[in-house]
Amino acid sequence: MSLEDDFTDVIAKVMRRLGTSVTALSEVSGILVGEIEVFLGGGMNESVARAISPALGLDANALIALPGYLPKPVEIPGVRRIELPFGKWIVNAWEVDHDNIRLLFDAGLGERDILGKVSTQGLDALLITHAHPDHIGGVAALAAAGIKVISETKALATGRFSFGSLELEAVDLSGHCTPATGYFINGLSRQIFVAGDAIFAGSMGACKTREAYELAGSNLRTAFAKAEPACIILPGHGPATTIAEELASNPFLPCFGWSS
C-alpha cells in the first residue's frame, strides 16, 4: 500500500492554499526557478527541500524523508478498512465491529458501492465525517436499508455517543471541509481516531483558502491534544497510521503544533 500523497502533492497543496508561485519561492529561498520546477516534478533534492520548506511552513526533515515513509501496518480486532472506488483513486470507509455492535464510518462515492462490501444486517449506525461526495455517496442506499445515519453536523451537536461498550467523542475537524467531524473511539484494545480527510499518513486534506488551512491546523492541534500517543488514525484515504508516527513523520507538523 502506498501513501495518498507524495512530496510533490504535499507542496502543491500548500502552494495553492498560500497563493505561492514558483517565482515567489525562488525569490525567498534563493533557489533557481528551474531547480524548483524539477523538484516539483518529482526530483527530490534535499537542498531544495530545506530551502523552500520554511516559506511553506513545512517540516523539512519530514518532507525529505517522505519518499521512504510508510506507517507500520496496524491491525485492531474488529476494525476493517473498506476500499471503495473513487475514479482512479480509492476512498476509505471503516467498519468497527465489537461486542455485537457494528458501526460504519463514511459511505464512499458510488450510490450502491458500499452495499457490495458491507452487510446491513446488524449494522447499528453510519457516521459521517464530512459531506464531500466521495464520503456520502452511499448514504441514501444505507438509509433506504433502514440504517441509522448520523451526519457530521448532528455528531458535532451531540458530542458524545455510546454504542454498547464503545464510547465515541465527536471533535471538530473543519478546514478541508466545513463542517467536518472526527470520532475518537474508546473501548477497543487501542484508542481509534476516525479522521476523514483532515489528516492522511504523511499529509492532510487540501484546503480551499488560507483561512481554511489555518482552521484545519488549529483543529488538528486540538484533536491531537486529546489523543493517546498510541492512538490509531483511520483516514479517509490511504493507510491507517498513528498519532505518534504522524508527529514524527508528517511534513505538516507545524500545523499540529510540533516540529521534528
FENTAFEN-V116714 format. One record per residue. RES is the residue in one small letter. PSI is psi as a letter, one per 20 degrees, with the letter a starting at -180 (none if undefined). Layout:
BEGIN
res=RES psi=PSI
res=RES psi=PSI
END
This chain:
BEGIN
res=m psi=p
res=s psi=r
res=l psi=q
res=e psi=g
res=d psi=q
res=d psi=a
res=f psi=h
res=t psi=h
res=d psi=g
res=v psi=g
res=i psi=g
res=a psi=h
res=k psi=g
res=v psi=g
res=m psi=g
res=r psi=g
res=r psi=h
res=l psi=i
res=g psi=k
res=t psi=p
res=s psi=r
res=v psi=h
res=t psi=g
res=a psi=g
res=l psi=h
res=s psi=g
res=e psi=g
res=v psi=h
res=s psi=h
res=g psi=j
res=i psi=p
res=l psi=q
res=v psi=g
res=g psi=h
res=e psi=g
res=i psi=g
res=e psi=h
res=v psi=g
res=f psi=g
res=l psi=i
res=g psi=i
res=g psi=j
res=g psi=n
res=m psi=p
res=n psi=o
res=e psi=h
res=s psi=g
res=v psi=g
res=a psi=g
res=r psi=h
res=a psi=h
res=i psi=i
res=s psi=g
res=p psi=h
res=a psi=h
res=l psi=i
res=g psi=k
res=l psi=q
res=d psi=o
res=a psi=g
res=n psi=g
res=a psi=h
res=l psi=g
res=i psi=h
res=a psi=i
res=l psi=h
res=p psi=h
res=g psi=j
res=y psi=p
res=l psi=p
res=p psi=q
res=k psi=p
res=p psi=p
res=v psi=p
res=e psi=p
res=i psi=p
res=p psi=p
res=g psi=i
res=v psi=p
res=r psi=p
res=r psi=p
res=i psi=o
res=e psi=p
res=l psi=q
res=p psi=q
res=f psi=m
res=g psi=c
res=k psi=j
res=w psi=a
res=i psi=q
res=v psi=q
res=n psi=q
res=a psi=q
res=w psi=p
res=e psi=p
res=v psi=p
res=d psi=o
res=h psi=p
res=d psi=l
res=n psi=j
res=i psi=p
res=r psi=p
res=l psi=q
res=l psi=p
res=f psi=o
res=d psi=r
res=a psi=j
res=g psi=a
res=l psi=g
res=g psi=q
res=e psi=h
res=r psi=j
res=d psi=g
res=i psi=h
res=l psi=h
res=g psi=i
res=k psi=i
res=v psi=p
res=s psi=p
res=t psi=i
res=q psi=o
res=g psi=j
res=l psi=p
res=d psi=h
res=a psi=q
res=l psi=p
res=l psi=p
res=i psi=p
res=t psi=g
res=h psi=r
res=a psi=k
res=h psi=q
res=p psi=h
res=d psi=i
res=h psi=i
res=i psi=j
res=g psi=h
res=g psi=j
res=v psi=g
res=a psi=g
res=a psi=g
res=l psi=h
res=a psi=h
res=a psi=h
res=a psi=j
res=g psi=j
res=i psi=p
res=k psi=p
res=v psi=p
res=i psi=o
res=s psi=r
res=e psi=h
res=t psi=g
res=k psi=h
res=a psi=g
res=l psi=h
res=a psi=h
res=t psi=g
res=g psi=g
res=r psi=q
res=f psi=q
res=s psi=p
res=f psi=n
res=g psi=c
res=s psi=j
res=l psi=p
res=e psi=p
res=l psi=p
res=e psi=p
res=a psi=p
res=v psi=q
res=d psi=p
res=l psi=k
res=s psi=q
res=g psi=f
res=h psi=g
res=c psi=q
res=t psi=o
res=p psi=r
res=a psi=q
res=t psi=p
res=g psi=q
res=y psi=o
res=f psi=p
res=i psi=p
res=n psi=q
res=g psi=i
res=l psi=a
res=s psi=h
res=r psi=q
res=q psi=q
res=i psi=q
res=f psi=o
res=v psi=o
res=a psi=i
res=g psi=c
res=d psi=j
res=a psi=h
res=i psi=q
res=f psi=r
res=a psi=o
res=g psi=j
res=s psi=a
res=m psi=r
res=g psi=q
res=a psi=q
res=c psi=q
res=k psi=h
res=t psi=r
res=r psi=g
res=e psi=g
res=a psi=h
res=y psi=g
res=e psi=h
res=l psi=g
res=a psi=g
res=g psi=g
res=s psi=g
res=n psi=h
res=l psi=g
res=r psi=g
res=t psi=g
res=a psi=g
res=f psi=h
res=a psi=h
res=k psi=i
res=a psi=q
res=e psi=q
res=p psi=h
res=a psi=j
res=c psi=p
res=i psi=p
res=i psi=p
res=l psi=o
res=p psi=r
res=g psi=i
res=h psi=q
res=g psi=a
res=p psi=q
res=a psi=q
res=t psi=a
res=t psi=q
res=i psi=g
res=a psi=g
res=e psi=h
res=e psi=h
res=l psi=h
res=a psi=h
res=s psi=i
res=n psi=p
res=p psi=h
res=f psi=j
res=l psi=g
res=p psi=h
res=c psi=h
res=f psi=i
res=g psi=j
res=w psi=r
res=s psi=q
res=s psi=none
END
